[in-house]
Amino acid sequence: MQIMEDPTTDYHRFFVEDTNMYNHVVLGTLLPQYLWVLLPRFFQTWLRNYVGAVLLYFISGFLWSFYIYHWKQNVYVPKDSIPSRRAMFLQISVTMKGMPWYSLLPTISECLVELGWTKSFPRINNLGWIAYIGYLAIYMVIVEFGIYWMHRKLHDIKPLYKYLHATHHIYNKQNTLSPFAGLAFHPLDGILQALPHSLTLFIVPVHFNVHLVLLFIEIIWSSNIHDCIHGKLWPFMGAGYHTIHHTTYCHNYGHYTIWMDWIFNTLRDPEEVEGNVM
């Protein structure tokens, strides 16, 4: 009689192999071995996520700021609307206070995935390409829905706004918004808005590596939607829409797309606003 192997055993092995590889690639490349190799795996993973997130934040922020404020000065942003260095430094300072806490979310997600508590899978051939693409689409819809309502409730519930989300909304005009404002949240606020990514792992089978990539893309996307440049790439929630959110406080709560705002009647189009100003 042939004994069937439990596929979850292979899943666990692949998950551990992947996280170990990421830890060694990031930490082994950037830090002396004695600083991290003896740490428990959970702390190695947290340190890898922290180092990776900080690097991505600064690289994307500095490159994009240099491009729009210096290389293309007066092309995208008028000189008198460029945020001051002091304003950007304060945004960086707020972000750095939150970054150790933000990094906990993907670390805990990875731990729960390794324990087999989620529906995540490690290799595309575990489900096949058609199921992989279908579940990814469902995952993105649920994440969009979750982030929309999480963000909206951070505005609607007054104590949440006062003690958490107001930290981010001090940046409410073009000369205070910058790519560095993208992650300038109260730490709990930042975690709550990214939480739908992790919670959806318990609902929809999604590729483990894709989940991690999408979490880190949040850093680049958040930088992009705070640069005040309307990219006009429908149906994405570009900076033109998000700048309106920072000035009206009651429109454009969505994240990657405008669909949830359209469905729940909170969408305000930048071109309509410009037309009313003219």
N, C-alpha and C positions, 0 to 999 in steps of 0.2 A: 504493500500500500504506500503510495507516494504522499508525503507530508507537504501540504501547501504552505508556502512561506507567507507570513503576514506582511502585506505591502507597507504598512505603517512603520515597520522596522527599517525598510529601505528609505522611507521618507525621512525618518529621524536621522539616519546616517548622512543622507544628502544635505539636510538642513545644517547639521553640525559641520560638515565639510565646507559648505559655503560660508558660514559665518567665520570659521577658522581662517579660511582663505582671505576674506575681506580684512579681518583683523591683522593678519600678517602683511598683506599688501600695503595697507594704510599706515599702520603703526611701525612695521618693519622698515618702511621707506622713510618715514618722517622723524622717528624718535629712536634714541639709543635703546637697545634691547633691554637693558637692566631696568628701564623705567616702566616697562609694561609686561614683560614675559612671565613674571611670577605672580601677576594679579589673577584672581579668579576670572573665569571666562565672562561672567556677567559684567565685571568692571572693565575687562579688555574691550568688550563690545560697546559699552557706554563710552569709553575713551575714544574708540574708533569713530563712533557716531559724532561725538563732540568735536574732535579734530577735523573730521570731514566737513561737518556743517559750518564750522568757523571759517575754514579755507574757502568753501564755496561761497559763503556770504561775502567775504572780503574780496575775493577775485571777481565775482559777478558785479558787486557794488562798485568797486574801483574802476573796472573796465568800462562799465556802462556810464558811470559818472564822467569819466574822462572823455568818452565819446560824445555825449550830448552836451556837456558843459564847456568843454575846451576845444575838441577837434571840430565839432559842428556847432560852435557857439553862434547864437542868434539864428540858427537854422530851425531847431526844434524848440528851444527855450530862449526867450529874450534875456539879455544880460541882466536886466533889473529884476528878473524872476528867478534867477539861480539862487538856490538856498545858500546861506552863509556856511562857512566852514564850521562855525560854532554850532549851528543847527544840526549839521550832519554828524558832528562829534557827539552831540547829545543823543542822537538816534542810535549811533553805534554803542554808546555807553548803556542805554536801556536794553539793547539787544544782547550785549555781552552778559548782562545780569541774568537774562532769561535763558541764554543758550545752554548752560548746564542742565536746566530743567527740561527744555525742549528735547534734549538728546535722550532723556529717559524714555520717551514714548516709543521710538523705534527699538530701543533696547528691550523694553518689556514685551513689545510685540514679538521680537525675535525669540525671546525666552518662551513665550506661550506657544509659538509655532513649533519650536523644538520639542516641547512637552506633548504636542499632538492635540492641543485644546482648540485649534482653529481648523478651518476647512482648507487652509493653504496647501499647495502642492509644490514640489521642488523642481520638476522637469516637465516640459511641455508634452512629452510623449506619455506622461501619466494619464492625460485626458485626451490628447489629440488637438490639432490646430483649430478645428471648428468649435469645439467646446471651450478651448482657451480664449478665442476671440469673443465668443458669446458671453462667457462669464466676465471677461474684462469689461465689456460694454455695460453689463448689469452693475458691476462694481463701480464704474465711473458714475453711473446715474445715481446710485445710492449715496456715493460720496458727495456728489453735487447737492443732492437733496439734504443730506446731513449738515454739510457746511453752511448751506443757505440758512437753515433754521437755527443752527447754533449761533451764527452771526446775528441773525435777526433778533433772537431772544437776548443776546448780549446788549442789544439796544432797548428792547421792549421792557425787560425786567430792570427796573431802576437801580436796585442795589448792585446788580451785575455790571451795569454801565458805570455807575459811580465809582465802584471800587476796583473794577477790572478794565473794562474796555475804554474808559475815558483816557487812560494812559496813552493809548494809540491815537485818539482823536484830538490831541492837542495839535496834530499836524493837519491843518484844515484849509490850507491855501497853497498856491503854486510855489511860493518862495519858502515854504516850510516842508513840503513834500519832496522826497528824494528816494533813489533806490535803496538807501540805507534805512528808510522808514519802514520797509516791508516787514521786518520782524521785530519792530520796536513795540512790543506788547508787555503787559504784565505777564509774568511766566505762566500763571494759570490760564489766562486768556489764550495765549499761544497754544497751550496744550489742548484746551477745549476745542479750538477751531481745527486742529489737526486730528482730533479724536475719531471722527468718522472714518478716516483711513484705517485705523486699527480695529474699530468695532465691526466694520464690514467684513473683516477676515473671519468672523464667526458666522456670517450669513452666506457668503458667496465663496466658492472655490476660486482662488486667485493665485497666480504664480508668485512665489515668495520673493524672487528677485525683482519682479515688476512692482510689487508693493513697496519695496525699499527704494527703488528708483523714483517712484511717484512721490514718496515722502520727501526726498531730497530735491526733486524738481520744484517742490513748494518754495524752496529758498529762492530759486531763480525767478519763478513766476511772481512771487511777492515783491521782488525787486523791480520787476518790469511794470507791474500795475501801479507803482507809486512814483513813476517818472513824469507823470502828467502829459505824456505824449499819446494822442489818440491814434492807435494803430489801424483802426477801421478794418478789422479782419473778422467779419461776421462768421459765426455767432459767439466769438470769444469775448470775454469780459476784460477788455483791455483797459489801459490807464484812463482813457477818456471817460469810460463809465465809472471807474473807481474813484476818480477825482470828484465826480458829482456826489458819490457816496460821502466823501469827506467834507463836502460843503453843505449838503442838505440833511445828512444823517438818517434819512428815511427812504432811500432808494438804492438800488443796485447792490444788494447784499450778496449776490452770487460770487462764485470763485473763478472757475475756468470759463464758464459760459453764461449767457444771459437768459437761458431757458427758464430757470426757476423763478427769476424775477418776472419774466413774461407770464408764466403760469399763475403766479400769485399776485400779479398786478402791482409790482413795486419797481418796474423797469422805467428808467428815464434815459432817453437817448441823447448823447452829447450833441448831435447835429440839430436836434430840436431846441436844445438849450442855446446853442450858438445862433439859431434862427430867431429866437425870442430876444436875444441881446441886440441883434442888428437893427 
